[in-house]
Amino acid sequence: DLSGSQNDMTIIVSDGGAAGQYSSTFSLAVPNALTDIEDVQVVAGVSTLLIAANSTRSEVVITSLDTNSNTSRIGSSSVSSSRGTPLTAGSSIVLSTRAAVYCFNASADVFTVSEIGF
């Protein structure tokens, strides 16, 4: 049952018998901001901060430009040549995180970053 305002939802659970129904209402927050961050130049062979932690962010979109030369790694501050999620040149990754995001690359490449938040 989608009752109430657009962001409120009520869920009703019933066993269909005499036990009755149980319901709960909760709010569903919908992001309402998109911030494009200046391109980030990643230093060759070093873990580089792409975007700082942000408690109001819901997602971050990271794109490796198609002119980049190597597959990079995306992850936490411990990202390295053998640790983190691989990101090939010309591809993007969407992370649902409020944490800081880092990149490791064997060469000096450029990445675009967009932040989706509340």
Accessible surface in RSA format (square Angstrom, percent):
REM  Atomic radii and reference values for relative SASA: ProtOr
REM  Chains: A
REM  Algorithm: Lee & Richards
REM  Probe-radius: 1.40
REM  Slices: 20
REM RES _ NUM      All-atoms   Total-Side   Main-Chain    Non-polar    All polar
REM                ABS   REL    ABS   REL    ABS   REL    ABS   REL    ABS   REL
RES ASP A   1   110.33  77.3  58.45  58.2  51.89 122.7  28.80  67.8  81.54  81.3
RES LEU A   2   141.55  78.8 109.77  78.5  31.78  79.9 110.06  77.3  31.49  84.7
RES SER A   3    46.90  39.6  38.46  51.3   8.44  19.4  35.31  75.2  11.59  16.2
RES GLY A   4    71.61  88.3   0.00   N/A  71.61  88.3  36.58 100.4  35.03  78.4
RES SER A   5    71.35  60.3  51.62  68.9  19.73  45.5  54.91 116.9  16.44  23.0
RES GLN A   6   182.79 102.2 144.04 105.3  38.75  92.3  57.29 122.0 125.50  95.2
RES ASN A   7    71.00  49.0  69.06  66.7   1.95   4.7  13.08  31.5  57.92  56.0
RES ASP A   8    46.80  32.8  42.19  42.0   4.61  10.9   2.91   6.9  43.89  43.8
RES MET A   9    53.65  27.8  53.61  35.5   0.04   0.1  37.25  31.7  16.39  21.7
RES THR A  10    20.82  14.8  20.02  20.3   0.80   1.9  13.38  18.0   7.44  11.2
RES ILE A  11    84.00  47.8  80.98  60.3   3.02   7.3  82.75  59.6   1.25   3.4
RES ILE A  12    80.02  45.5  53.07  39.5  26.95  65.0  53.07  38.2  26.95  73.1
RES VAL A  13    91.99  60.5  88.92  80.5   3.08   7.4  91.99  79.9   0.00   0.0
RES SER A  14    56.09  47.4  25.50  34.0  30.59  70.5  17.75  37.8  38.34  53.7
RES ASP A  15    99.30  69.6  58.77  58.5  40.53  95.8  48.43 114.0  50.87  50.7
RES GLY A  16    74.25  91.6   0.00   N/A  74.25  91.6  38.60 105.9  35.65  79.8
RES GLY A  17    48.68  60.0   0.00   N/A  48.68  60.0  32.31  88.7  16.37  36.7
RES ALA A  18   116.24 106.9  69.00 106.5  47.24 107.5  81.71 115.1  34.53  91.5
RES ALA A  19    61.52  56.6  28.94  44.7  32.58  74.1  41.50  58.4  20.02  53.0
RES GLY A  20    30.90  38.1   0.00   N/A  30.90  38.1  30.87  84.7   0.03   0.1
RES GLN A  21   123.02  68.8  93.57  68.4  29.45  70.1  23.84  50.7  99.18  75.2
RES TYR A  22   142.25  66.4 137.27  78.1   4.98  13.0 112.20  84.3  30.05  37.0
RES SER A  23    77.52  65.5  42.62  56.9  34.90  80.4   9.55  20.3  67.97  95.2
RES SER A  24    70.74  59.8  62.74  83.7   8.01  18.4  42.51  90.5  28.23  39.5
RES THR A  25    90.09  64.1  60.97  61.8  29.13  69.4  42.51  57.1  47.59  71.9
RES PHE A  26    83.45  41.8  75.96  47.0   7.49  19.5  83.45  50.6   0.00   0.0
RES SER A  27    87.88  74.3  61.70  82.3  26.18  60.3  34.29  73.0  53.59  75.1
RES LEU A  28    92.34  51.4  91.47  65.4   0.88   2.2  92.12  64.7   0.22   0.6
RES ALA A  29    70.68  65.0  46.24  71.4  24.44  55.6  54.02  76.1  16.66  44.1
RES VAL A  30    86.72  57.1  73.42  66.5  13.30  32.0  73.96  64.3  12.75  34.6
RES PRO A  31    54.85  40.0  38.76  35.3  16.09  58.5  38.95  32.2  15.90  98.8
RES ASN A  32   124.21  85.7  86.03  83.1  38.18  91.9  38.63  93.0  85.58  82.7
RES ALA A  33    45.58  41.9  33.50  51.7  12.08  27.5  41.34  58.2   4.24  11.2
RES LEU A  34   118.60  66.1  85.48  61.2  33.12  83.3  85.48  60.0  33.12  89.1
RES THR A  35    65.27  46.4  62.08  62.9   3.19   7.6  40.29  54.1  24.98  37.8
RES ASP A  36   110.86  77.7  83.51  83.1  27.35  64.7  33.22  78.2  77.64  77.4
RES ILE A  37    58.12  33.1  46.56  34.7  11.56  27.9  49.78  35.8   8.34  22.6
RES GLU A  38   153.21  88.0 134.03 101.4  19.18  45.7  58.40 113.0  94.81  77.4
RES ASP A  39    75.01  52.5  56.02  55.8  18.99  44.9  16.94  39.9  58.06  57.9
RES VAL A  40    25.31  16.7  22.32  20.2   2.99   7.2  25.31  22.0   0.00   0.0
RES GLN A  41    96.07  53.7  81.00  59.2  15.07  35.9  52.12 110.9  43.96  33.3
RES VAL A  42     0.00   0.0   0.00   0.0   0.00   0.0   0.00   0.0   0.00   0.0
RES VAL A  43    85.93  56.5  83.19  75.3   2.74   6.6  85.93  74.7   0.00   0.0
RES ALA A  44    48.92  45.0  34.08  52.6  14.84  33.8  34.24  48.2  14.68  38.9
RES GLY A  45    42.87  52.9   0.00   N/A  42.87  52.9  20.28  55.6  22.59  50.6
RES VAL A  46    77.27  50.8  73.84  66.9   3.43   8.3  77.27  67.1   0.00   0.0
RES SER A  47    39.92  33.7  20.59  27.5  19.33  44.5  20.36  43.4  19.56  27.4
RES THR A  48    22.84  16.2  19.20  19.5   3.64   8.7  22.03  29.6   0.81   1.2
RES LEU A  49    79.45  44.2  64.27  46.0  15.18  38.2  64.27  45.1  15.18  40.8
RES LEU A  50     6.81   3.8   0.00   0.0   6.81  17.1   0.17   0.1   6.63  17.9
RES ILE A  51    15.38   8.8  10.50   7.8   4.88  11.8  15.38  11.1   0.00   0.0
RES ALA A  52    57.04  52.4  51.03  78.8   6.01  13.7  51.54  72.6   5.50  14.6
RES ALA A  53    69.10  63.5  45.96  70.9  23.13  52.6  46.59  65.6  22.50  59.6
RES ASN A  54    46.79  32.3  40.21  38.9   6.58  15.8  12.54  30.2  34.26  33.1
RES SER A  55    91.60  77.4  73.12  97.6  18.48  42.6  47.56 101.3  44.04  61.7
RES THR A  56    72.68  51.7  70.08  71.0   2.60   6.2  57.54  77.3  15.14  22.9
RES ARG A  57     0.41   0.2   0.00   0.0   0.41   1.0   0.41   0.6   0.00   0.0
RES SER A  58    26.40  22.3  15.48  20.7  10.92  25.1  19.81  42.2   6.59   9.2
RES GLU A  59    55.16  31.7  55.16  41.7   0.00   0.0   7.53  14.6  47.63  38.9
RES VAL A  60     0.00   0.0   0.00   0.0   0.00   0.0   0.00   0.0   0.00   0.0
RES VAL A  61    38.26  25.2  36.73  33.2   1.54   3.7  36.73  31.9   1.54   4.2
RES ILE A  62     0.00   0.0   0.00   0.0   0.00   0.0   0.00   0.0   0.00   0.0
RES THR A  63    35.42  25.2  35.40  35.9   0.01   0.0  24.41  32.8  11.00  16.6
RES SER A  64     0.11   0.1   0.08   0.1   0.03   0.1   0.00   0.0   0.11   0.2
RES LEU A  65    52.03  29.0  50.77  36.3   1.26   3.2  52.03  36.5   0.00   0.0
RES ASP A  66   117.99  82.7  92.77  92.3  25.23  59.7  30.13  70.9  87.86  87.6
RES THR A  67   118.48  84.3  85.39  86.6  33.10  78.9  79.86 107.3  38.62  58.4
RES ASN A  68    14.34   9.9   4.31   4.2  10.03  24.2   0.77   1.9  13.56  13.1
RES SER A  69    83.22  70.3  48.14  64.3  35.08  80.8  50.03 106.5  33.19  46.5
RES ASN A  70    51.81  35.7  45.84  44.3   5.97  14.4  11.86  28.6  39.95  38.6
RES THR A  71    74.11  52.7  50.91  51.6  23.20  55.3  29.24  39.3  44.86  67.8
RES SER A  72     0.57   0.5   0.00   0.0   0.57   1.3   0.57   1.2   0.00   0.0
RES ARG A  73    64.75  27.2  64.75  33.0   0.00   0.0   5.39   7.4  59.36  36.0
RES ILE A  74     3.50   2.0   0.94   0.7   2.56   6.2   0.94   0.7   2.56   6.9
RES GLY A  75    22.88  28.2   0.00   N/A  22.88  28.2  22.25  61.1   0.63   1.4
RES SER A  76    65.38  55.3  56.02  74.8   9.37  21.6  45.63  97.2  19.75  27.7
RES SER A  77    75.34  63.7  57.97  77.4  17.36  40.0  23.97  51.0  51.37  72.0
RES SER A  78    57.11  48.3  42.58  56.8  14.54  33.5  39.09  83.2  18.03  25.3
RES VAL A  79     7.35   4.8   0.00   0.0   7.35  17.7   1.28   1.1   6.07  16.5
RES SER A  80    37.35  31.6  37.29  49.8   0.07   0.2  31.61  67.3   5.74   8.0
RES SER A  81    79.59  67.3  60.36  80.6  19.23  44.3  32.10  68.4  47.49  66.5
RES SER A  82    94.78  80.1  68.94  92.0  25.84  59.5  42.41  90.3  52.37  73.4
RES ARG A  83   143.31  60.2 139.64  71.2   3.67   8.7  34.27  46.8 109.04  66.1
RES GLY A  84    30.77  37.9   0.00   N/A  30.77  37.9  15.93  43.7  14.84  33.2
RES THR A  85    65.62  46.7  62.50  63.4   3.12   7.4  31.27  42.0  34.36  51.9
RES PRO A  86    78.69  57.4  63.32  57.7  15.37  55.9  63.38  52.3  15.32  95.2
RES LEU A  87     6.76   3.8   5.56   4.0   1.20   3.0   6.76   4.7   0.00   0.0
RES THR A  88    74.13  52.7  72.87  73.9   1.26   3.0  56.71  76.2  17.42  26.3
RES ALA A  89    41.81  38.4  19.02  29.4  22.79  51.8  19.02  26.8  22.79  60.4
RES GLY A  90    45.08  55.6   0.00   N/A  45.08  55.6  12.92  35.5  32.16  72.0
RES SER A  91    36.96  31.2  31.28  41.7   5.68  13.1  35.78  76.2   1.17   1.6
RES SER A  92    63.73  53.9  34.70  46.3  29.03  66.9  21.75  46.3  41.98  58.8
RES ILE A  93    31.14  17.7  26.81  20.0   4.33  10.4  31.14  22.4   0.00   0.0
RES VAL A  94    84.05  55.3  59.29  53.7  24.76  59.7  59.29  51.5  24.76  67.2
RES LEU A  95    43.58  24.3  41.82  29.9   1.76   4.4  43.58  30.6   0.00   0.0
RES SER A  96    92.10  77.8  57.40  76.6  34.70  79.9  38.37  81.7  53.73  75.3
RES THR A  97    36.53  26.0  28.72  29.1   7.81  18.6  24.41  32.8  12.12  18.3
RES ARG A  98   135.04  56.7 128.84  65.7   6.21  14.8  39.12  53.5  95.92  58.1
RES ALA A  99    57.59  52.9  49.29  76.1   8.30  18.9  55.65  78.4   1.93   5.1
RES ALA A 100    30.07  27.7  19.89  30.7  10.18  23.2  19.89  28.0  10.18  27.0
RES VAL A 101     4.22   2.8   4.16   3.8   0.07   0.2   4.22   3.7   0.00   0.0
RES TYR A 102    50.38  23.5  50.38  28.7   0.00   0.0  18.59  14.0  31.79  39.2
RES CYS A 103     0.00   0.0   0.00   0.0   0.00   0.0   0.00   0.0   0.00   0.0
RES PHE A 104    32.24  16.1  31.92  19.8   0.31   0.8  31.92  19.4   0.31   0.9
RES ASN A 105     0.88   0.6   0.03   0.0   0.86   2.1   0.86   2.1   0.03   0.0
RES ALA A 106    73.80  67.9  50.42  77.8  23.38  53.2  52.87  74.5  20.93  55.4
RES SER A 107    29.86  25.2  27.49  36.7   2.37   5.5  29.86  63.6   0.00   0.0
RES ALA A 108    60.93  56.0  38.60  59.6  22.33  50.8  38.60  54.4  22.33  59.2
RES ASP A 109    10.83   7.6   8.68   8.6   2.15   5.1   2.15   5.1   8.68   8.7
RES VAL A 110    40.01  26.3  40.01  36.2   0.00   0.0  40.01  34.8   0.00   0.0
RES PHE A 111     0.03   0.0   0.03   0.0   0.00   0.0   0.03   0.0   0.00   0.0
RES THR A 112    41.86  29.8  41.74  42.3   0.12   0.3  32.98  44.3   8.88  13.4
RES VAL A 113     1.47   1.0   0.00   0.0   1.47   3.6   0.09   0.1   1.39   3.8
RES SER A 114    25.82  21.8  25.36  33.8   0.46   1.1   5.41  11.5  20.41  28.6
RES GLU A 115    21.35  12.3  20.63  15.6   0.72   1.7   3.39   6.5  17.96  14.7
RES ILE A 116    39.43  22.4  39.43  29.4   0.00   0.0  39.43  28.4   0.00   0.0
RES GLY A 117     7.81   9.6   0.00   N/A   7.81   9.6   6.70  18.4   1.11   2.5
RES PHE A 118    91.21  45.6  54.91  34.0  36.30  94.5  66.15  40.1  25.06  71.7
END  Absolute sums over single chains surface
CHAIN  1 A     6973.6       5238.2       1735.4       4083.7       2889.9
END  Absolute sums over all chains
TOTAL          6973.6       5238.2       1735.4       4083.7       2889.9
